[in-house]
Amino acid sequence: MGKIIICAGIVLIIIGLVASYAPGLLKWFGRLPGDIRIESDNGLIFIPITSMILISVLLTVIFNLFFRR
């Protein structure tokens, strides 16, 4: 359990550094085909379906590579 928490922390630090110092690298995220964005005068509804599927696939591949028994 400790290894998973440490790896998750390292990944979050890397994502935070990229978001802080190179925000243009993640500009595409949330604007993929399949992400639903509804804007009106009263507000905004954003449903990132494709982005979440992409994250799910990447995390599944990473966990299967590193944590296989």
N, C-alpha and C positions, 0 to 999 in steps of 0.2 A: 504494500500500500504506500509505503514511503517513497519508493522509486517513482510511482505514478504521480504523486504530488510534486516531487522535485522536477520531473519532466514537464508537467503542466505549468509549473512556475517559470521554468526557463522559456518555454514557448510563449507564455504571456509577456515576459520581459522583452523577448525579441519582437513580438507584434507591437508592443508599446513603443519600442525604439523606432521601428519602421514608421509607425503612425505619426510619431513626433517629428522625426528628422527627414522623412521622405514621404510626405502625404500623397504625392502623385502616384506612388506605386500601388496604392489601394483605392484609387479613384474609380476603377472599374467595378469594384465590389458593391453590390446592391443595385447595379444598373444592367444586370444580365437579362437576356430574353427569358421571360417566364416570371420575373419579379413583378408583382402587381403594385402599382403606385396610382392612387386615386387622390387628386387634389381638387379641393373646392374652396369657396370663400370662407367656410367655417373651419376647415382643418385639412389634415392630410392623413390618409390611410396607406400604410406601406406593409406589404406582405412579401417577404423575400423568399419565395419558394425555391427558385433555382439556386440561389446563393446558399441556402441551408442544405440542399441536396449535395452541392459541391463540397461543403465543409464536412458533411457526414461521410461521403465517399473518401475524402482525404484522411480523415481521422481513422476510419476503418482500416485503410491500407497501412497507415503508420502503426496503429496498435497491433495489427496482425504481423507486421514485420519485426517489431521489437519485443512483443510480449507473447510470442508463441511458445507453447510448452512442449 
